[in-house]
């Protein structure tokens, strides 16, 4: 099967889902052709050693990659982000005339929704089926991210994105989402329920895996011999880091909270910790990806937290899969499908989102749990990941979805 894969983000960027899928499908004998931009995520600058140009082609094993120029931006400016998304839509559509010319099916990674433009053209001109992989609900997640304008401009912005998403759902022969609640939400937004499939995201199985805890990694996160909970990822406006800091301050005599990463809310988080006198909260900063498994092993628990927003009910933060893959138990300050998964799979503890006192109770419970019981949670976490969320499971499901989409188009 000839498969086109369109994504604005692609390795060597840290957005690994499209790259993993391309390689996994190619290893199964499929002809995979990728259409993407030059790497710039997450800093909004083209990576050193790369130069944007039109006729760039490369091979990553059996996968052929065509990169097109775009305006790189990953800050909170709505105008610059729109320019980034629109520029890739334009250049990928032009390049896609030849790059996607004879594919049997096109996979599109969302966000942003403008990525669907190249595939939509081929759907219109050649009836090539489209499989849309939705990671975030737009416009809801954008409106709460700090990137959207305010006032009347916000309403116009939301209206435009809503129409764009409805058009993307109509174009797609299959809409793949990352959780059951997200499936319900995209149907409400106009997707055909018969075309919606749920595939849990996987993590980077090479980077995130069980490893022994080392003295060096424990020193790196400042482990001082008592319960240590680690949050690893984006310190952004949707994560609700303030809830975690307030909770940690309430039980500062029993546990430590380590924040690994950076983001738009980092400065506010540092000020809050200082203002509360939360000397059990430590900021480690962004760490290299190949070091994360060691840091996960050095902590006793991983924290997953999100704000209490309806649009986030179907969100499964990628750090949850990473923790499960590493065999580390989880504390969730979340609602929706993430809370349901942690609870039903029995891989950790759950508190209601944006409730510092409830989360403080979970922190205290985690600190009191016997090491053997915590280790049992970790073993179960690893098995849940292998059974439900691993790369091989995901490639199996996508191969089935893409094959059926292509066969349906031929009929």
C-alpha positions, 0 to 999 in steps of 0.5 A: 500500500502506498501511504502519504503522511502529512504532518507539520511536525516530524522527527528530529522534532520531539513530536514522535507519533508521525515518525513512529507510525511512518517507520512502523508501517514501512517496516511492514512493507508499505511504501510511506511518503512523508510531507512535512516542514523543516524542524523548528519545534519547540523553540520556533527557530529552524534547527541548527544545521538545517536550511529551509529550501524548496527541493529538499528530500531525504530518506529515513530508512525506507521512508521518503521525506519531503520537507517544505519551507514554512514560517516557524513560530511557537510563541503565544502570538496568534498572528505568528502562529496563524502565519506558521500554520497557513504557510505550511498549508500553502507550501505542503499543498503545492508540493503535495501535487507531486509528493502525494500524486499516486498514494492510496491513502493519506494520513494527516496528523492534527494539530494544526487543522490547516495540515489537512489542506494537501490531503483535501486537494487530493481527496477532491481531485483523485478521491484519495481517502484521508485518515485524520488523527486528532490530538487536540480539540480545536478551537477549545484547546487554543482558546484556553492556551493563551494564544487566542485573541480576546473580545470580538476577535476571539469570537471570530477566531473561534468561529473560523476554527470551528468551521475549519474543523467541521470541513476537516471532519467532512473530508476525512474518511476516518477520524482517529481520536485518542480517547472515548470522550474525545470521540463523543466531542468530535461527533458533536462538532460534526464528525460522522460517528460511523467514521470515528475510531479510538486509538490510544497514543503510544510513547517513544518506546526507545526512550521510555522504558523501565531502567534501574534507579541510579544514584546520579539520576536521584541526585539530579532530581534532588531525591532526599530519601522521602517520597518524591513526585515528579512532573515532567513536561510542559509547564503551560497554562493548561497543565494546572501546575499551580494546583500541584504546587499548592498541594505540595505546600500543604504536605511539605513535611512528607513529600517533595515535588520535582518539576522537570520542564519549562513553559509559559507558566514557569515564571508564575509557578516559581513565584507561587512556590516562593510565595508559599514557602514551598521549599519541597518544590524543585524546578529542574528545567528542561532535560534531554529526551535520552535522559528522561527514563533515568529521571522517571526511575529516580522518582517514586511517582509521576504526576499528571495534571490538567485544568478542569476544562470541558475541552480537556475531558478527552485529553490523555497527556503524553506523560501518562503513557511515558510513565506507564511505559517506564513502569512508574505509578501515577498520581493524577490531578485530572478528570475525564478519560485520564482519570478513568484510565488511571482508576480502572487500570489500577496504576495509581491515585486520582484527585479531582482537577484544580483541587489542591486539598484533594491532591494533597491527600493523594500526595500524603497517601502516596508517601504512606504507601509501602514500597512493595505496594508501590512496586506492584503498581509499577509492574501493572503500569508497564503491563497496561502500556504493553497491552493497550498503548504500545507502538506495536499495538498502535501500528496494528490499529492504524494499518487496519484503518488505513487499509480499510480506507484505501479499500473503501475508496477502490470500491 
